[in-house]
């Protein structure tokens, strides 16, 4: 800590705070701090305000638990979206990835996590109850499980499909197989097995 | 921009601000933004405040132009430091590197840049006048040029040595040669040449 004492408190304080960010080590934090000292004052203040605002203004959509600043998120408010197809994702950022693909025009439900017994996360900590309510009271014809293709994501999808089995909706999950642009030579065993199991008619 | 419209304005605003940081692309910025949404609110606010404070509280030391929050930086205020040896560096972060080595007990002078005609930076934009004043009025016996070992850093050191030639101080520069822990096999020509030119008696 000797080296930090030589520095202005505000600088080493900012370096400490930046170090807490994921993927930011001490050297990067110092570089960022010196960058923020060098840019126009307004730019540094804009970043500080943006951080404050993300915590003061952003909350979860009352319907789908996506991030938003109003009661409902822009997707739930959009009359153009297909209100009969519901896509279930783990996190708002998964929703963002799906939106970027522009391949889905329905609405979403964000679980805000996945069932992970080893991390002490059970179904009660997720937004599963509101999801079941939506499916019971809504006019959905299909619920797409778009949880991550991991043990915990798959387990969560399985749990949800049991919870939703009694309702007259079609339950689907994202296709698995080889990825566009990849080469078979480097595909691993699970990818090949998924691709064979789910093979499609030409 | 389609994907961003789907997001709360505060989130995409923060992502935009984070993208302006050096080494932070859009994906990293999104990851950081979601991290800041997840951490305790106090931690996000602490980062925002730290950024504000680095601009509102930090300024340059009146004597050496290091960063500080008082009139004088902690090094200039320290009565233990050798006031007869002055080390000239380009930037506050260079000073920090030298301090971390704990090999220098004198005081510093920060130029706040280097002479770089191609970038339009001349001697007048640096703190050279205050440096010459300090050397003229101080009791220094040695001035160490610790500018970077680059064309511009060397040029700046040469310019300074001309400016300071009339004063009764010894002018030195940092030693150059092979680096501790390196292997000769991978040293480049300049390193070997510097090491041979500056060879020391055993």
Interface residues (C-beta under 8 A of the other chain):
Chain A: X2 X3 X5 X6 X7 X8 X9 X10 X11 X13 X14 X16 X17 X18 X20 X21 X22 X23 X28 X30 X31 X32 X33 X34 X35 X36 X37 X39 X41 X43 X44 X45 X46 X47 X48 X49 X50 X51 X52 X53 X54 X55 X57 X58 X67 X68 X69 X73 X74 X75 X91 X92 X93 X95 X96 X99 X100 X102
Chain B: X2 X3 X5 X6 X7 X8 X9 X10 X11 X13 X14 X16 X17 X18 X20 X21 X22 X23 X28 X30 X31 X32 X33 X34 X35 X36 X37 X39 X41 X43 X44 X45 X46 X47 X48 X49 X50 X51 X52 X53 X54 X55 X57 X58 X67 X68 X69 X73 X74 X75 X91 X92 X93 X95 X96 X99 X100 X102
